[in-house]
């Protein structure tokens, strides 16, 4: 049950969302500057790509680190120090003397910025009832889904108008502001869950109920991301399309994801969380199977691909919020470690699937769709094979 002390939780929720947005923007806001970095800092294009990879690698370690720390230390304090550290490292990136130095700083930047994503589900759980928490997670997910679309546009504007350092300046200044607000409004933030609950990552990894929700979440979102990451090369090289076709596919998909994630709370309240999780997972998997079937019968029209990709996103929108919330509940009070493991599972699934699909993305739609569909179908299998959460009366 939520803490009744938080009668007006909107302020805390807004601060949590701002923290997670800043962490996500660490990739997308900087992305437009990457091609110009070799000339600016005297390095290779391959080294410049590591500016992105290092941030993601640091983020994975940061997720696990903050998951462990969050079970031991007041999460509100950790969130403030995470944002302050993230801000300082972001500002330090502006003064990197070389590309290798920037890569090292980006690793630390990703590591320090992971706290908000780890603590957000548990804090939202403390702020709201289950039905409202699912709706809040859906709303947060819909906002976060806009970051990959909007942040690069802002990044291009900053790059053209103020140079490559401006993205790091914006991240640093905004992070300091949010850190100050969290510290000032600490009393509005929910306290961490009781530390009396024993927990460890191994405990969760051997808990089949937790794995039901964590793996199904990772496989549904991972299947979608695998297809998205490979789609630009597949469309332009394998289908002789253009990047505009990819943009149309993404805009349609994100629009329906936002609609689904914002409906998830009300639909979960009406039909129950378990039916919504299974329904959304099956819809997303069927969407990717539809793309695979379309490819196998010779289809190659990018517009039809965009239409077939809609249920993949809509299904994720339906199952994402209740699925993540159930994973947090299945952690049995160890919210920080549970959230961290779900997020790491998503990143590992997307990275591994992308690596497997990389050699075949230019061969057409079918190979990429087959890899993505196999991963997404594994989500449904997890829901069928692993035990459901049994809540105590």
Secondary structure, DSSP 8 states (H G I E B T S, - for coil): ---TT-SSTHHHHHHHHHHHHHHHHHHHHHHTTHHHHHHHHT--HHHHHHHHHHHHHHHHHHHHHHHHHHTTS-HHHHHHHHHHHHHHHHHHHTT-SSHHHHHHHHHHHHHHTTHHHHHHHHHHHHHS-HHHHHHHHHHHHHHHHHHHHHHHHHHHHHHHHH-THHHHHHHHHHHHHHHHHHHHTGGGS-----TTS---HHHHHT-HHHHHHHHHHHHHHHHHHHHHHHHHHIIIIIS---HHHHHHHHHHHHHHHHHHHHHHHHHHHHH-HHHHHHHHHHHHHHHHHHHHHHHHTT---HHHHHHHHHHHHHHHHHHHHHHHHHHHHHTTT-HHHHHHHHHHHHHHHHHHHHHHHHTTGGG-HHHHHHHHHHHHHHHHHHHHHS-------
